[in-house]
């Protein structure tokens, strides 16, 4: 079975395409459930962030699975093949494994080395696992990918400096305005990204922070943490009216802020930084002479400066990615020996149980302690006899000698 990845990211597609493919947890769960109930996909995970939407799958039939992933993403976007095909990338087998490890390590991120992606990968796997869409292969793949991400951040300097979208957004705002000291800031969205932005702002000497969120409880909690004020979405216009800077990072399916809302908030110079996909700020806001709108495309260009400072660490991270990808391959091969080893153990244990039953009458006069001693002796012999063949079968799996040994064991013990 092949491992397959199909997706788009900030390098392959403009934000207008990315936002058409952005998926919330419920949509991602529905997608993986639909894929694994087909006869061409065995396992699936969907990773959808502000920078990418990717589907990882274990294919029962490669071409059928590739077509299923392609058609599903086209359907989600509402765009035709001609509009999307130039933006898709795909990888399979070794290249797919390396890609997953590189993504978790931050090499494929808009801000190279950014820290948010590791949590997003974990969450994507959790969502798919809840749908029964993660089995042995993707479980192992993402275990190795997450290990690559952790090692990249602890063993190299890839995360040095600005290594998150949230911090990059705050730094870009400061760069655009010549500093944030004394500014009044509205943070729209109190999820993980909003929390990180608000915490970064708290260290930027701003005059005030207003957290606006659909759930007032989450807004209150985050505002209390950073010494700000809170509002529900019904107070968004008031928050805009008081803000010099507006940073938006919600998971809303459509825009929250348009030109009419900005006009209702009153004319003043405002900087909008929108790191949401789909975007929170409508295109017509930029037509207002008093409003400056920055989105992920602008952030990508700005982040290139910091990216260049960290490029010296990329080779070291790629070495980690290669090591973890190779480890996946070795562990996956070893997994192939597991069914044979299980069958061998079951056959030997069946013989042990039959012999125990055959000699039950002879053992009837033994007390419980003596019976336990005999059981321990017999089980010890079984385990010791099986240990070395099991180790050899795992170690040699995928090699010519491993194939010969596996065939010999299966023939000698009449294993299926």
C-alpha positions as CSV (number, residue, x, y, z in Angstrom):
1,X,0.0,0.0,0.0
2,X,1.3,3.5,-0.9
3,X,1.4,6.6,1.2
4,X,0.1,9.5,-0.8
5,X,-0.1,13.3,-0.2
6,X,-2.1,15.7,-2.3
7,X,-2.5,19.4,-1.4
8,X,-1.9,23.1,-2.0
9,X,0.1,25.6,0.1
10,X,1.1,29.2,0.2
11,X,3.9,28.5,-2.3
12,X,1.7,26.7,-4.9
13,X,-1.5,28.7,-4.7
14,X,-2.6,32.3,-4.0
15,X,-4.7,33.1,-0.9
16,X,-7.9,33.2,-3.1
17,X,-7.4,29.4,-3.7
18,X,-6.2,28.6,-0.2
19,X,-9.3,30.1,1.4
20,X,-11.6,28.0,-1.0
21,X,-10.0,24.9,0.4
22,X,-9.8,25.8,4.1
23,X,-11.5,23.2,6.3
24,X,-12.7,23.4,9.9
25,X,-12.5,20.3,12.1
26,X,-16.0,19.2,11.2
27,X,-15.3,19.4,7.5
28,X,-12.0,17.6,7.9
29,X,-13.6,14.8,9.9
30,X,-16.3,14.5,7.2
31,X,-13.7,14.3,4.4
32,X,-11.6,11.6,6.0
33,X,-14.7,9.6,6.9
34,X,-15.8,9.7,3.3
35,X,-12.4,8.7,2.0
36,X,-12.0,5.7,4.2
37,X,-15.4,4.4,3.4
38,X,-14.4,4.2,-0.2
39,X,-12.7,1.1,-1.5
40,X,-9.5,2.9,-2.6
41,X,-8.3,4.6,0.7
42,X,-7.4,2.7,3.9
43,X,-6.3,5.6,6.1
44,X,-6.5,9.4,5.8
45,X,-5.5,12.6,7.6
46,X,-6.4,16.2,6.6
47,X,-4.1,19.0,7.6
48,X,-5.7,22.4,7.0
49,X,-4.0,25.5,8.3
50,X,-3.8,29.1,7.1
51,X,-0.9,28.1,4.9
52,X,-2.0,24.8,3.4
53,X,-4.6,22.1,2.9
54,X,-3.2,18.7,2.5
55,X,-4.7,15.2,2.5
56,X,-2.4,12.3,3.6
57,X,-3.7,8.9,2.6
58,X,-2.8,5.2,2.6
59,X,-3.9,4.0,-0.8
60,X,-5.4,0.5,-1.4
61,X,-5.1,1.4,-5.1
62,X,-2.8,4.3,-6.0
63,X,-4.5,5.7,-9.0
64,X,-7.9,5.3,-7.6
65,X,-6.9,7.0,-4.4
66,X,-5.2,9.9,-6.2
67,X,-8.3,10.5,-8.2
68,X,-10.5,10.3,-5.1
69,X,-8.4,12.9,-3.3
70,X,-8.2,15.1,-6.4
71,X,-12.0,15.0,-7.0
72,X,-12.8,15.6,-3.3
73,X,-10.6,18.7,-3.1
74,X,-12.1,20.1,-6.3
75,X,-15.6,19.5,-5.0
76,X,-14.7,21.3,-1.7
77,X,-13.3,24.3,-3.5
78,X,-16.1,24.7,-5.9
79,X,-13.4,25.4,-8.6
80,X,-12.9,23.4,-11.8
81,X,-10.0,21.2,-12.5
82,X,-8.5,23.8,-14.9
83,X,-8.5,26.3,-12.1
84,X,-6.9,24.0,-9.5
85,X,-4.6,21.5,-11.3
86,X,-1.8,24.0,-11.6
87,X,-1.8,24.6,-7.9
88,X,-1.8,21.0,-6.6
89,X,1.3,19.1,-5.6
90,X,1.5,15.4,-4.8
91,X,4.0,13.0,-3.3
92,X,4.0,9.3,-2.7
93,X,5.8,6.8,-0.6
94,X,9.3,8.0,0.4
95,X,8.7,11.5,-0.9
96,X,5.4,11.7,1.0
97,X,7.0,10.6,4.2
98,X,9.8,13.2,3.8
99,X,7.2,15.9,3.0
100,X,5.2,15.1,6.2
101,X,8.4,15.3,8.3
102,X,9.5,18.5,6.6
103,X,6.0,20.1,7.2
104,X,6.2,19.2,11.0
105,X,9.7,20.5,11.1
106,X,8.6,23.9,9.8
107,X,10.5,23.7,6.5
108,X,7.3,24.1,4.4
109,X,5.9,27.0,6.5
110,X,5.4,30.6,5.5
111,X,7.6,31.5,8.5
112,X,10.3,28.9,8.3
113,X,10.7,27.1,11.6
114,X,7.4,28.4,13.0
115,X,6.2,26.7,16.1
116,X,2.4,26.5,15.5
117,X,2.6,23.8,12.9
118,X,3.6,21.1,15.3
119,X,0.4,21.5,17.3
120,X,-1.7,21.7,14.1
121,X,-0.2,18.4,12.9
122,X,-1.1,16.7,16.2
123,X,-4.6,18.1,16.1
124,X,-5.2,17.0,12.5
125,X,-4.2,13.4,13.5
126,X,-6.5,13.6,16.6
127,X,-9.4,14.6,14.4
128,X,-8.8,11.8,11.9
129,X,-8.2,9.3,14.7
130,X,-11.6,10.1,16.2
131,X,-13.1,9.0,12.8
132,X,-11.2,5.7,12.8
133,X,-9.1,7.0,9.9
134,X,-5.7,6.5,11.4
135,X,-4.3,3.0,11.6
136,X,-0.8,1.5,11.8
137,X,0.8,3.3,8.8
138,X,-0.3,6.9,9.4
139,X,0.1,6.4,13.1
140,X,3.7,5.5,12.5
141,X,4.2,8.2,9.9
142,X,3.0,11.1,12.1
143,X,4.9,9.7,15.1
144,X,8.0,10.1,13.0
145,X,6.9,13.5,11.6
146,X,6.2,14.9,15.1
147,X,9.6,13.6,16.2
148,X,11.2,15.4,13.4
149,X,9.4,18.6,14.4
150,X,10.5,18.3,18.0
151,X,14.1,17.5,17.1
152,X,14.3,20.4,14.6
153,X,13.4,22.9,17.3
154,X,15.6,21.4,20.0
155,X,18.7,20.4,18.0
156,X,18.9,23.3,15.6
157,X,18.4,27.1,15.5
158,X,15.6,26.9,12.9
159,X,13.1,28.4,15.4
160,X,15.5,31.2,16.4
161,X,14.0,34.7,16.2
162,X,10.6,35.2,14.7
163,X,9.4,31.6,14.3
164,X,5.6,31.9,14.4
165,X,3.0,33.5,12.2
166,X,1.5,35.2,15.3
167,X,4.8,36.9,16.2
168,X,5.5,37.7,12.6
169,X,2.1,39.5,12.4
170,X,2.9,41.6,15.5
171,X,6.4,42.4,14.2
172,X,5.0,43.4,10.8
173,X,2.5,45.7,12.4
174,X,5.3,47.3,14.4
175,X,7.4,47.6,11.3
176,X,4.6,49.2,9.3
177,X,3.8,51.8,12.0
178,X,7.3,52.4,13.3
179,X,6.5,50.7,16.6
180,X,3.3,49.8,18.5
181,X,4.0,51.9,21.6
182,X,0.8,53.7,22.6
183,X,-1.3,52.0,19.9
184,X,-4.8,50.7,20.7
185,X,-5.2,47.2,19.3
186,X,-8.2,44.9,18.6
187,X,-7.5,41.2,18.3
188,X,-10.4,39.5,16.5
189,X,-10.4,35.8,17.4
190,X,-9.4,34.1,20.7
191,X,-8.3,30.7,19.5
192,X,-4.7,29.5,19.6
193,X,-3.5,32.1,17.1
194,X,-5.4,34.9,18.8
195,X,-3.9,33.9,22.1
196,X,-0.4,34.0,20.8
197,X,-0.9,37.3,19.1
198,X,-2.4,38.8,22.3
199,X,0.5,37.5,24.4
200,X,3.0,39.0,21.9
201,X,1.2,42.3,22.0
202,X,1.3,42.4,25.8
203,X,5.1,42.6,25.5
204,X,4.9,45.4,22.8
205,X,4.0,48.3,25.0
206,X,0.7,48.9,23.4
207,X,-1.8,51.2,25.0
208,X,-4.7,48.8,25.1
209,X,-5.8,45.4,23.8
210,X,-9.4,44.5,23.0
211,X,-10.2,40.8,22.4
212,X,-13.2,40.2,20.2
213,X,-14.5,36.7,19.8
214,X,-17.7,34.8,19.0
215,X,-17.5,33.1,22.4
216,X,-17.5,35.8,25.0
217,X,-16.2,33.4,27.6
218,X,-13.0,32.8,25.7
219,X,-12.6,36.5,25.0
220,X,-13.0,37.3,28.7
221,X,-10.4,34.6,29.6
222,X,-7.8,35.9,27.1
223,X,-8.4,39.5,27.9
224,X,-7.8,38.9,31.6
225,X,-4.6,37.1,30.8
226,X,-3.1,40.1,28.8
227,X,-4.7,42.9,30.9
228,X,-7.2,43.9,28.1
229,X,-10.9,44.2,27.6
230,X,-13.3,41.8,25.9
231,X,-16.2,41.8,23.6
232,X,-18.4,39.5,21.6
233,X,-18.9,39.9,17.9
234,X,-21.8,42.2,18.6
235,X,-19.2,44.7,19.8
236,X,-17.0,44.5,16.8
237,X,-17.9,47.9,15.4
238,X,-17.2,49.5,18.7
239,X,-13.8,47.7,18.9
240,X,-12.9,49.0,15.4
241,X,-13.9,52.5,16.3
242,X,-11.3,52.6,19.1
243,X,-8.5,50.7,17.3
244,X,-5.4,51.8,15.5
245,X,-4.4,48.2,14.7
246,X,-6.8,45.3,14.0
247,X,-5.3,41.8,13.9
248,X,-7.8,39.1,12.8
249,X,-7.3,35.4,13.2
250,X,-10.7,33.6,13.3
251,X,-11.9,30.4,11.7
252,X,-15.0,32.1,10.3
253,X,-16.2,30.7,7.0
254,X,-16.6,34.1,5.4
255,X,-15.5,37.7,6.0
256,X,-16.3,39.5,9.2
257,X,-15.2,43.0,8.4
258,X,-16.3,44.9,5.3
259,X,-16.2,48.5,4.1
260,X,-19.7,49.2,5.5
261,X,-18.6,48.1,8.9
262,X,-15.4,50.2,8.7
263,X,-17.5,53.2,7.7
264,X,-19.8,52.6,10.6
265,X,-16.8,52.6,13.0
266,X,-15.8,56.1,11.8
267,X,-13.0,57.4,9.7
268,X,-9.5,57.1,11.1
269,X,-6.2,55.6,10.1
270,X,-6.3,51.8,10.8
271,X,-3.9,49.0,10.0
272,X,-5.6,45.6,9.4
273,X,-3.4,42.5,9.5
274,X,-5.5,39.5,8.5
275,X,-3.9,36.1,9.1
276,X,-7.1,34.1,8.6
277,X,-7.9,31.7,5.8
278,X,-10.6,32.3,4.6
279,X,-9.9,36.0,5.1
280,X,-11.7,37.9,7.8
281,X,-11.3,41.3,6.0
282,X,-13.2,41.9,2.8
283,X,-11.4,43.2,-0.3
284,X,-13.3,46.4,-0.3
285,X,-11.8,47.6,3.0
286,X,-8.5,48.2,1.2
287,X,-10.4,50.7,-1.0
288,X,-10.8,53.0,2.0
289,X,-7.9,55.5,1.9
290,X,-7.7,55.5,5.7
291,X,-7.3,51.7,5.9
292,X,-4.2,49.6,5.2
293,X,-4.8,45.9,4.8
294,X,-2.1,43.3,5.0
295,X,-2.9,39.6,4.5
296,X,-0.9,36.3,4.4
297,X,0.6,37.2,1.0
298,X,2.1,40.4,2.3
299,X,3.3,38.5,5.5
300,X,5.0,35.9,3.3
301,X,7.1,38.6,1.6
302,X,7.9,40.3,4.9
303,X,8.8,36.9,6.5
304,X,11.3,36.2,3.7
305,X,13.8,38.6,5.6
306,X,13.7,36.4,8.7
307,X,13.7,33.3,6.6
308,X,17.0,34.2,5.1
309,X,18.5,34.5,8.6
310,X,17.5,31.0,9.4
311,X,18.4,29.3,6.1
312,X,21.8,28.3,7.6
313,X,19.8,25.8,9.8
314,X,17.9,24.2,6.9
315,X,20.5,21.7,6.0
316,X,20.7,20.5,9.6
317,X,16.9,20.2,9.7
318,X,16.8,18.3,6.4
319,X,19.2,15.8,7.9
320,X,16.8,15.3,10.8
321,X,13.9,14.9,8.3
322,X,15.9,12.3,6.3
323,X,16.8,10.4,9.5
324,X,13.1,10.3,10.7
325,X,11.9,9.3,7.2
326,X,14.4,6.5,7.1
327,X,13.4,5.4,10.6
328,X,9.7,5.3,9.4
329,X,10.8,3.0,6.5
330,X,12.7,0.6,8.7
331,X,9.9,0.5,11.3
332,X,7.3,0.0,8.6
333,X,9.2,-2.9,7.2
334,X,9.6,-4.4,10.7
335,X,5.8,-4.2,11.1
336,X,5.4,-6.5,8.1
337,X,6.9,-9.3,10.1
338,X,4.4,-8.9,13.0
339,X,1.5,-11.0,11.6
340,X,3.9,-13.9,11.0
341,X,5.4,-13.6,14.5
342,X,1.9,-13.5,15.9
343,X,0.9,-16.6,14.0
344,X,4.1,-18.4,15.1
345,X,3.5,-17.5,18.8
346,X,-0.1,-18.6,18.6
347,X,0.9,-22.0,17.1
348,X,3.5,-22.6,19.8
349,X,1.1,-21.5,22.5
350,X,-1.6,-23.9,21.1
351,X,0.9,-26.7,21.4
352,X,1.7,-25.6,25.0
353,X,-2.0,-25.5,25.9
354,X,-2.7,-28.9,24.3
355,X,0.2,-30.5,26.2
356,X,-1.0,-28.9,29.5
357,X,-4.4,-30.3,29.0
358,X,-2.9,-33.8,28.1
359,X,-1.0,-33.8,31.3
360,X,-3.7,-32.3,33.5
361,X,-4.3,-35.6,35.3
362,X,-0.7,-36.0,36.3
363,X,-0.7,-32.4,37.6
364,X,-3.8,-32.8,39.7
365,X,-2.0,-33.6,42.9
366,X,0.1,-30.3,42.8
367,X,-1.0,-27.4,44.9
368,X,-1.5,-23.9,43.5
369,X,2.0,-22.7,44.2
370,X,3.5,-25.8,42.5
371,X,1.2,-25.3,39.5
372,X,2.3,-21.7,39.2
373,X,5.9,-22.8,39.2
374,X,5.3,-25.3,36.4
375,X,3.4,-22.7,34.4
376,X,6.2,-20.2,34.9
377,X,8.7,-22.8,33.8
378,X,6.8,-23.7,30.6
379,X,6.0,-20.1,29.7
380,X,9.7,-19.2,30.2
381,X,10.8,-22.0,27.8
382,X,8.2,-20.8,25.2
383,X,9.3,-17.2,25.4
384,X,13.0,-18.0,25.2
385,X,12.5,-20.3,22.2
386,X,10.5,-17.7,20.4
387,X,12.6,-14.7,21.3
388,X,15.5,-15.1,18.8
389,X,13.3,-16.1,15.8
390,X,11.0,-13.1,16.5
391,X,14.0,-10.7,16.7
392,X,15.5,-12.1,13.5
393,X,12.3,-12.0,11.5
394,X,11.8,-8.3,12.5
395,X,15.4,-7.3,11.8
396,X,15.6,-9.0,8.4
397,X,12.1,-8.0,7.2
398,X,12.2,-6.6,3.7
399,X,15.6,-8.2,2.8
400,X,16.2,-11.4,0.7
401,X,17.3,-13.3,3.9
402,X,14.2,-12.1,5.7
403,X,12.0,-13.3,2.9
404,X,13.7,-16.8,3.0
405,X,13.4,-17.0,6.7
406,X,9.8,-16.0,6.7
407,X,9.0,-18.5,4.1
408,X,10.8,-21.3,6.0
409,X,9.0,-20.5,9.3
410,X,5.7,-20.4,7.5
411,X,6.3,-23.8,5.9
412,X,7.9,-25.5,8.9
413,X,5.0,-24.5,11.2
414,X,2.3,-24.6,8.6
415,X,1.3,-21.0,9.1
416,X,-1.0,-19.0,6.9
